[in-house]
């Protein structure tokens, strides 16, 4: 869950304890199930959404055995759970824009929980569209610089030649942006060139960022994000908080 792919949020993902990693695996597993049911196939070569989910799972270090087991289960009639995709929008402390994406089997339960999280930390849940205009949906691929045997110019050149729309270099990572329709093709071509990713998914990328000046407000924002993350129904939380 991130507002943008700055290294601070990637480090948080990489540094999760075992319990938190298990929760991440559960959430991605739910995405795989939905991708198979919506795409009508457990074959990633003909189900592009499933292929994208598998790439996301691998970037999150979900073991291949887990992925195969989930796909097999979702392909059978044994998994009868029907998940519904729901999106909520609102404001966190000091007006931070927040988009919450959920997969739920009980819309009323999830809506009540999301509203509670907003209210608890001084934010408020808004109406559909109240903050989404501040975000653009993009493919985002993050490559860790450490141990990468290619310099910045080479990575940028490879990314653009593979069809990326933008490129950013931070001290610790390279971030590659794509149009949503080009995401899978760009990812596949970069993988063929030997690149691996610490994050690979379609994200809601903010056009502007909100910086929280005081520590108390930043703490409230982080606690709100932690509560969202602890909820199994909530898949992603996108925000425009500019984290340090």
N, C-alpha and C positions, 0 to 999 in steps of 0.2 A: 504494500500500500504506500503510495507516495504522491506527493504533489508534483514532483518533477524528479528526474533521475540524477540529482546531485549525489556525489559520492557518500555523503552522510547517510542518506536513506539506503543506499546499497549496502553500506557497512552494517546497518541495522539488520538487514535481511540476512547477510552472511553470518552475523554473530548470534543468531537465535539459539536458545537452548533446545534440548531435545523435545520438550513438551510443545514449544512454539513451532518447531519444525513439523511435528506431527499434525498440528492444526493447519499449517500451510498445505501439507500433503492432502488433508481432508478437503480443503477448499478447492484445490486443483483437481482432485478426484471428482468432485461434484461438477466442475466445468467439463471434464472429459465425458461424464455421463450425459450431460445436456448436449454437448457437441455431437455425440453419436446419435442421440434420439432426434435432434433437429436436422442433422445432416443425412440421416437415413442409412448410414453405413459405418462399420467399424474399420474400414480400410482408409487410412489417411491419404492414399494416392488419389482417391476420388472424393474425399471429404476434407476440404481445405480448412474448415473450422477445427476439425479434429487434429489436423496436422499442426495448426498454430498452437493448439492447446498442448500437444505433445512437446513442441519446442519450448513452450513456457515451463512445462513440468521439468524438462531436462535442465533448463537454465536455473531452476530452483533446486536442483540436485535431488529430484524425486527419483528413486531407484527404478531401473527399467522393469524389474520384477513387479513393482507396485503398479506401474503404468499398464503393463500387460494384463495384470490381474483385474484392474478396474475396467479395462476395455472388454475383457472376456465377460465380466459380470454384467456390464451395461448392454452387451450384445444379446444376452439371454433374457428370458421372461422373468428371471428371478428378481431382477431389480425393477420393481413397479413404482418406485417413487417418482412423482411428477413435480419437478421444480419449475418455478415461474421466475423469469427475469424481471426485476423491478429496480427502478432508479429513483433515488430521492435527492433533493437539492436543498441547500440551506447555508447558513452562516455560522462559523465558529466564533470564538472570542475575537473582539475587535474587528469583526466583519470579514474574517477570512472566508473565502468562497470554498464550499465543500460539495462534492458530488459523491454519493454513496451508491454503489452497484451491488445488488444482492441477488442470490438465487435461493428462493424460499418455497417451502411447501405450505406456508401459512402466511399470506400477505398481511393479515391484520396483526398477527403477533410481531412480525418484523417491523411494520410501520410504527407500532407502539414503542418498540425498543429503540428504533432510530430516533424518534422524537424525544424520548427520554434522555438519550445521550447528548443531543443538542442542548436541551434545556438544562441539564445538570451542570454544564460548564459554561453557561452564559451565552450560548448561541441560540439559534432558532431554526426550525425546519421551515423552508419556504415552499412555494409552489413550483410546479414543473417549469423549467426555463428561467428561473430567477437568477441562476449563476452560470448555466451552461454556455451562455453566449460569450463568457470570458475564457472558454477553453476550445481547443481544436483537437479532433481525434486524429492521432498519428501513430504510425508504427515506430517503436523505439527499441533500438538495439544498443546494449551497453557492453563494451569490451574493456576489461581490466588491463591497464598498462603493464602491471607487474609481470615479468617473465615473457612479455610479448617481444618477439624478435623483429619488430618492424617499427620504423619511426613514424612520427605524426603525418608527414607528407605522404608516405606510402599508404597508410591506413585511409587517409582522406581520399586519395586518388582511387584506391580500390572501392571504397564505399560509393563514390560518385559514379564510377564506371559501372557499378552493379545496379545503379538506378536510384540511389538515395537522393533525398531532396535537400538534406542539410546535414551538417557535421559540426560537432563541438568537441573541443579538447580541454579537459580539466587536468589537474595535477595527477590524478590517479586513474581516470577512465577516459575513454573516447565514447561519445554518445552519437549515434547515427539515427537520423530521422527519415521516415519514408511516408509516402502517401499510403493510406490504408489498403488500397487495391494492390499496391506494389510490395507490401510488407513481406509476404511469403516468398516471392521471387528474389528479393534483395537478400533476405536471410539465407535462403538456400545457396545463392551464389557466393556469399561471403563464407558460409560453411565449407563450400567446395574449395575455397582459397585457404582453408585451414584455420579460420577464426572460430573461437568459442565465445559464448556470451554469459555474463553474470545476470542479465535480464533481457528478455526478448518477448515483447507483447505489444498489443494495441493499447495505447494510453490516452487519457484526456490531458493534454498539455496546456497549461495556462498561458495566456498572452501577457498577463501582468502578474506581479507578485506582491504580497503583503508582508511587510516585515514587522514583527512584534518586538517592540522596543524594550518592554519590561519583562523580567524573569517570571513574575507571577502569571502573566497572561500566556507566556510561552508554555509554562508548566500546565496550565489548564488545557491548552490546545493539545499538548502531547498526551495528557490523560484521556481526553476525548478520543483521540486517534487510537489509543491503546484499547479502549472499550469497544470501539468499532472492530478492531482486529481480533478481539477475543470472541466475537460473535460468529458462530459457524455459518450463519446465513449470509454474512456480508463478505463479498468476494474482493472488492476493491474500494478504496477511498481515495479520490483525487482531490487535491486542494492546492491553493496558491500561496500557502505559507512559505516564505523564503527561509528555510532552515539554515542555521549556522553550520 
